[in-house]
Amino acid sequence: MFAVQLGIAFSRPLFEPLGVSGATFLRLAAAAVILLALTRPRLRGRSRRDLASAGLLGVVSAGMTLCFAGAVDRLPMGTAATIEFLGPLAVALAFARRASHLVWALLAGGGVALLTLFGAEGGGDGGSGGLDPAGLGLAFAAAACYAGYILLTDKVGAAFKGFEGLAVSITVGALVTLPVGIGPALHGLSEADSPWPLLLAVAGVALLLPVIPYALEMSALRQLPQRVFSVLVSLEPAVSALVGLVVLHQVLGVAQLAGIACVVIASVGATLASRR
């Protein structure tokens, strides 16, 4: 969780010279090169189902990465991460079997309402006029992709040994973002006094996100019950708010912090309640 949020925070300075889509494409491309070099995945002999799962994981990973980067460019990190976390929460609620689980959905909805209604109170990036509508839309789109990511990572991790499946999916993700990212990336690199510091920064950020955290998440899902994993990951909105405060100096208001707390509690409650 800290690797993910630090990767996002350190990506933000790259948005200005490279654009959000350019920085995201270069980050995924660098991650793909690193993972392909380390794993050298073998595709021969793989079933179509396994390859399709890895490809779909790459598509949703690209969507999640691109949409969340766009959201963080327009919203405070804690706010964007909390809305994005509605994806895993929706997965937990989907496995709920009792009507009482509606309480957790209502609590999460109340938390998001606090975040959106009270805008950027406390000095976030949105200013006093409230949250950016485009940023909110991108955060909700990232949430939808996050739900798919959770469901597919477990399948890909079981079908491929080591991190071969991750290498394939990140490569697909880089190819998916290429059409929207290659232009801004080349423009930013050509305008820079020296492109090498930018490329080194991209490579460093790519290790923080997605290489290290995605590898750790896939390893964790192989060794922990999905319910336990989901409870632990429920803390991610709070981690995002902390990293946003320390790294980007984004101070959230009381209402926003209460909203984040509601979503974290709802996620833990829904995950525990989904026990069979």
C-alpha positions in Angstrom: 0.0 0.0 0.0 2.8 2.4 0.8 4.6 1.5 -2.4 1.4 2.2 -4.4 0.7 5.6 -2.8 4.4 6.7 -2.8 4.5 5.8 -6.5 1.5 7.9 -7.2 2.8 10.8 -5.2 6.2 10.8 -6.9 4.4 10.5 -10.3 2.8 13.8 -9.9 5.9 15.9 -10.7 6.1 13.9 -14.0 2.6 15.0 -15.1 3.7 18.5 -16.0 6.5 17.7 -18.5 5.0 14.4 -19.8 1.3 14.8 -19.3 -0.8 12.4 -17.3 -1.2 9.9 -20.2 2.4 10.3 -21.3 3.8 9.6 -17.7 1.4 6.7 -17.3 2.4 5.1 -20.6 6.1 5.5 -19.9 5.7 4.1 -16.4 3.9 1.0 -17.6 6.3 0.5 -20.5 9.3 0.7 -18.1 7.6 -1.7 -15.8 6.9 -4.1 -18.7 10.6 -4.0 -19.8 11.7 -4.7 -16.2 9.3 -7.6 -15.7 9.9 -9.2 -19.1 13.6 -9.1 -18.5 13.3 -10.7 -15.1 10.6 -13.4 -15.8 10.9 -14.1 -19.6 7.4 -15.5 -19.7 6.7 -18.5 -21.9 3.4 -18.3 -23.8 3.7 -21.5 -25.8 1.4 -24.2 -24.5 -0.8 -21.8 -22.5 -4.5 -22.2 -22.7 -6.6 -19.5 -24.4 -8.4 -19.0 -21.0 -5.1 -18.3 -19.2 -3.9 -15.9 -21.9 -7.3 -14.1 -22.0 -7.2 -13.7 -18.2 -3.7 -12.1 -18.4 -4.8 -9.9 -21.2 -7.9 -8.7 -19.4 -5.9 -8.1 -16.3 -3.6 -5.9 -18.4 -6.6 -3.9 -19.8 -8.2 -3.3 -16.4 -4.7 -2.5 -14.9 -4.1 0.1 -17.7 -7.6 1.6 -17.1 -7.1 1.7 -13.3 -3.6 3.2 -13.6 -4.6 5.9 -16.2 -7.9 6.9 -14.6 -6.4 7.0 -11.1 -3.5 9.1 -12.3 -6.0 11.5 -13.9 -8.0 11.6 -10.7 -4.9 12.4 -8.5 -4.0 15.2 -10.9 -7.3 16.8 -10.1 -8.1 15.7 -6.5 -6.4 15.3 -3.2 -4.8 11.8 -3.0 -6.9 10.7 0.0 -10.1 11.6 -1.7 -9.2 9.9 -5.0 -8.0 6.7 -3.3 -11.1 6.5 -1.1 -13.4 6.7 -4.1 -11.3 4.2 -6.1 -11.6 1.8 -3.1 -15.3 1.5 -3.8 -14.2 -1.1 -6.4 -12.9 -3.7 -3.9 -15.7 -2.8 -1.5 -18.2 -3.6 -4.2 -16.5 -7.0 -4.7 -16.8 -7.7 -1.0 -20.5 -6.6 -0.9 -21.2 -8.8 -4.0 -20.4 -11.9 -1.9 -22.5 -10.7 1.0 -25.5 -13.0 1.7 -27.5 -11.1 4.3 -29.7 -8.0 4.0 -27.9 -6.5 7.0 -24.9 -6.1 4.8 -26.7 -3.2 3.3 -25.5 -1.2 6.3 -21.9 -1.4 5.1 -23.0 -0.1 1.7 -24.8 2.8 3.2 -21.9 3.6 5.5 -19.6 3.6 2.4 -22.0 5.8 0.5 -22.1 8.2 3.4 -18.4 8.4 3.5 -18.2 9.2 -0.2 -20.9 11.8 0.3 -18.8 13.5 2.9 -15.9 13.5 0.6 -17.7 14.9 -2.4 -20.1 17.4 -0.7 -17.3 19.0 1.4 -15.0 19.3 -1.6 -11.5 20.4 -1.0 -12.0 21.7 2.5 -8.7 21.8 4.3 -6.4 22.8 1.5 -6.7 20.0 -1.1 -6.0 20.6 -4.7 -9.6 21.3 -5.6 -9.6 24.8 -4.0 -12.5 26.3 -2.2 -14.9 25.7 -5.1 -15.3 22.0 -4.5 -14.0 18.9 -6.2 -13.3 18.7 -9.9 -16.1 16.8 -11.7 -13.7 15.3 -14.2 -11.5 14.1 -11.3 -14.5 12.5 -9.6 -15.5 10.8 -12.8 -12.0 9.4 -13.3 -11.9 8.2 -9.7 -15.2 6.3 -10.1 -13.9 4.8 -13.4 -10.7 3.7 -11.5 -13.0 2.0 -8.9 -14.7 0.0 -11.6 -11.3 -1.1 -13.0 -10.1 -1.9 -9.5 -12.9 -4.4 -9.0 -11.9 -6.2 -12.1 -8.3 -6.1 -11.1 -9.1 -7.8 -7.7 -11.0 -10.6 -9.5 -8.5 -11.2 -12.2 -5.3 -11.0 -10.2 -6.2 -14.1 -8.2 -6.9 -16.1 -11.4 -3.7 -15.0 -13.2 -1.6 -15.6 -10.1 -2.9 -19.2 -9.9 -2.5 -19.9 -13.7 1.0 -18.6 -14.1 4.1 -19.5 -12.0 6.2 -16.8 -10.5 5.4 -13.4 -12.0 5.1 -14.4 -15.6 1.4 -13.5 -15.6 2.2 -10.1 -14.2 4.8 -9.5 -16.9 2.3 -10.4 -19.6 -0.5 -8.3 -18.1 1.7 -5.2 -17.6 2.9 -5.5 -21.2 -0.7 -5.6 -22.4 -1.4 -2.6 -20.2 1.5 -0.6 -21.8 0.2 -1.4 -25.3 -3.3 -0.3 -24.3 -2.1 3.1 -23.1 0.3 3.5 -26.0 -2.2 5.3 -28.4 -3.0 8.0 -25.8 0.4 8.2 -24.2 3.0 8.1 -26.9 2.4 11.6 -28.2 2.5 13.5 -24.9 5.5 11.3 -23.8 7.6 12.1 -27.0 6.6 15.8 -26.8 7.7 16.0 -23.2 11.0 14.2 -23.8 11.8 16.3 -26.8 11.1 19.6 -24.9 13.2 18.6 -22.0 16.8 20.0 -21.7 17.9 16.4 -21.1 15.5 13.5 -21.4 17.6 11.1 -19.4 16.8 12.4 -15.9 13.1 12.2 -16.9 13.5 8.6 -18.1 15.4 7.6 -14.9 12.7 9.2 -12.8 10.0 7.2 -14.8 12.0 4.0 -14.2 12.3 4.7 -10.5 8.6 5.4 -10.2 7.8 2.3 -12.2 9.5 0.2 -9.6 7.3 1.8 -6.9 4.2 1.4 -9.1 3.4 -1.1 -10.5 6.4 -3.5 -10.3 6.8 -3.9 -6.5 3.3 -3.5 -5.2 1.7 -5.7 -7.9 4.2 -8.4 -7.3 3.6 -8.2 -3.6 -0.1 -8.3 -4.0 0.0 -11.3 -6.2 2.3 -13.1 -3.7 0.0 -12.1 -0.9 -3.1 -13.4 -2.7 -1.3 -16.8 -3.1 -0.6 -17.1 0.6 -3.6 -15.4 2.3 -7.3 -16.0 2.1 -8.8 -13.3 -0.1 -11.0 -12.1 2.9 -7.9 -11.5 5.0 -6.1 -9.8 2.1 -9.1 -7.5 1.6 -9.3 -6.5 5.3 -5.6 -5.5 5.2 -6.0 -3.6 2.0 -9.0 -1.7 3.5 -6.5 0.6 5.1 -5.3 1.9 1.7 -7.4 5.1 1.7 -5.9 6.1 5.1 -2.4 5.3 3.8 -3.1 7.5 0.8 -4.2 10.4 2.9 -1.1 10.0 5.0 1.2 10.0 2.0 -0.6 12.9 0.5 -0.1 14.9 3.7 3.6 14.0 4.1 4.8 14.1 0.5 2.4 16.5 -1.2 1.4 18.6 1.9 -2.3 18.0 1.2 -4.2 18.7 4.4 -7.7 17.2 4.5 -10.6 18.6 6.5 -12.4 16.9 9.3 -15.3 16.0 7.1 -13.0 14.4 4.5 -11.2 12.4 7.2 -14.5 11.2 8.5 -15.5 10.2 5.0 -12.3 8.2 4.6 -12.9 6.5 8.0 -16.4 5.6 7.0 -15.2 3.8 3.8 -12.4 2.0 5.7 -14.8 0.8 8.4 -17.4 -0.2 5.7 -14.7 -2.2 3.8 -13.6 -4.1 6.9 -17.1 -4.8 8.0 -18.3 -5.9 4.5 -15.3 -8.2 4.1 -15.7 -9.8 7.5 -19.5 -10.2 6.9 -18.9 -12.0 3.7 -17.6 -15.1 5.5 -19.5 -18.2 4.6 
